[in-house]
Amino acid sequence: MAKVFTGKVISTKMHNTVVVEVTHLTPHKLYKKLLKRSKHFKVDTNGQEVQVGKWVKITEIKPMSKEKYFKILEVLAEQHAKAGGKTV
């Protein structure tokens, strides 16, 4: 089963590739405070036009290059995406 994440586009400087930041909350082991953690993924645009700041849904695919192994499923509406995060 392929992983599906929701994230924000933070860079569009590469050809057919964008960088997406996926953020999630995880509890501290001892104190149980929720900590915000984020990870950057290089994502194939799949022929879609996206701009910096847009929210997108991405899915895992077989590796296209050394670091690119996700593609964009869809560009999300602003109010729908802000409640996003990790969706499996």
C-alpha positions as CSV (number, residue, x, y, z in Angstrom):
1,M,0.0,0.0,0.0
2,A,1.5,3.3,-1.1
3,K,1.9,6.1,1.5
4,V,-0.2,9.2,0.9
5,F,0.7,12.6,2.6
6,T,-0.6,16.2,2.5
7,G,1.9,19.0,2.4
8,K,2.8,22.5,1.3
9,V,4.9,23.3,-1.8
10,I,8.0,25.2,-0.7
11,S,10.1,25.3,-3.8
12,T,9.6,25.0,-7.6
13,K,13.1,25.8,-8.8
14,M,13.7,22.4,-10.5
15,H,12.4,21.1,-13.8
16,N,9.3,18.8,-13.4
17,T,10.1,18.6,-9.6
18,V,8.9,20.5,-6.6
19,V,9.8,20.3,-2.9
20,V,6.9,19.6,-0.5
21,E,7.1,20.0,3.2
22,V,5.0,17.5,5.2
23,T,4.4,18.4,8.8
24,H,3.0,16.1,11.6
25,L,2.7,16.2,15.4
26,T,4.4,13.6,17.6
27,P,4.4,13.4,21.4
28,H,7.6,13.7,23.4
29,K,8.6,10.3,24.9
30,L,8.8,11.5,28.5
31,Y,6.8,14.7,28.8
32,K,4.0,13.9,26.2
33,K,4.1,17.4,24.8
34,L,3.2,17.5,21.2
35,L,6.1,18.5,19.0
36,K,5.9,19.7,15.4
37,R,8.1,17.7,13.0
38,S,8.5,18.2,9.3
39,K,10.2,16.5,6.4
40,H,10.9,17.7,2.9
41,F,10.2,15.4,-0.1
42,K,11.2,15.9,-3.8
43,V,8.0,15.3,-5.8
44,D,7.3,14.8,-9.5
45,T,4.8,17.3,-10.8
46,N,3.2,14.8,-13.1
47,G,2.6,17.6,-15.7
48,Q,0.6,19.8,-13.3
49,E,1.3,23.5,-12.7
50,V,1.8,24.3,-9.0
51,Q,3.0,27.4,-7.2
52,V,4.9,27.9,-3.9
53,G,2.4,27.9,-1.0
54,K,-0.1,25.6,-2.6
55,W,-1.3,22.5,-0.6
56,V,-0.9,19.2,-2.4
57,K,-1.7,15.5,-1.8
58,I,1.3,13.3,-2.7
59,T,1.7,9.5,-3.1
60,E,4.7,7.1,-3.1
61,I,5.8,5.6,-6.4
62,K,8.8,3.6,-7.5
63,P,12.0,5.7,-7.5
64,M,12.4,8.0,-10.4
65,S,15.9,9.2,-9.3
66,K,18.1,9.1,-6.3
67,E,15.9,11.3,-4.2
68,K,12.5,11.5,-6.1
69,Y,10.0,8.8,-5.2
70,F,6.7,10.7,-4.8
71,K,4.3,12.2,-7.3
72,I,1.5,14.8,-6.9
73,L,-2.0,13.2,-6.8
74,E,-4.0,16.5,-6.7
75,V,-3.8,20.2,-5.7
76,L,-6.1,20.8,-2.7
77,A,-8.3,23.7,-1.9
78,E,-6.9,26.0,0.8
79,Q,-9.5,25.5,3.6
80,H,-9.6,21.7,3.1
81,A,-5.8,21.3,3.2
82,K,-5.1,23.2,6.4
83,A,-6.7,20.5,8.4
84,G,-4.3,18.0,6.6
85,G,-1.2,16.4,7.7
86,K,-0.5,12.7,7.4
87,T,-3.3,10.7,5.9
88,V,-2.9,7.0,5.4
